[in-house]
Amino acid sequence: MTQIQEDGKRAAGEAALQYVPDGALIGLGTGSTVKYFIMALGEKVKAGFRVQAIPTSQATAHLAQKLNIPLLPFEGEWELDLAVDGADQVDSQFQLIKGGGGALLREKIVAAAARQFIVIVDEAKCVPVLGMPWPIPVEVIPFGWPNTQRHILGLGWASKLRKKNNEVVRTDEGNFILDVEVDRIEDAGTVEAQLNGIPGVVENGLFVNQTSMVIVGGTQGIHIKKRPAH
Ligand code: 5RP
């Protein structure tokens, strides 16, 4: 991670704060970019700003609790004013690959519950076309996971079971992640549907037509791109 990227993350994270109205119900994403947003939000809460938040991971929940940001119940039904989250890749059509941090399932549920989904990235995340060298993280249930992997291979895509320090990574829901290698994702909606159609797949990290706005932090400062209304 270069200093330029780190600065970009911070700038994007802090810039997202202007879109949070007092009293908002808000989804909090996961990762090193959204951490800057949450820390800045925590400062405002300390100064009397009112929000209620639903975190997309245990890690984010811990951070929010540490900052005294009030949390909504995990098993509730939420209608969120907005959700703010990072991404691993963003293309020119506002489609995303997410899940580098393994939180894609909760992230997608929260993004889908929000009227506005704001994505914050440093400029290294912006690509013309989604795909390798960044794989699509696919959350699968542990039961029979090699069968699930074989079905994915049947669609033409190799995948690797995600491990960390030689241990299989478990998501917050207790599932595994297969990192699926797709070269050029021209039609993200079709690939998303194909992956989710396989038995054993819980969700995948392609976020299609969900993004309302991308805030890019880069060497030239902040660049805000709004997705045209459909
Ligand atoms: C976690 C995610 C993150 O938003 C994504 O991996 C970007 O993370 P970072 O801001 O640390 O680069 O999808 O599941």
Residues whose N, C-alpha, C, O or C-beta is under 5 A from the ligand:
A	BS01	5RP	T30 G31 S32 T33 V34 D85 G86 A87 D88 K98 G99 G100 G101 G102 A103 L104
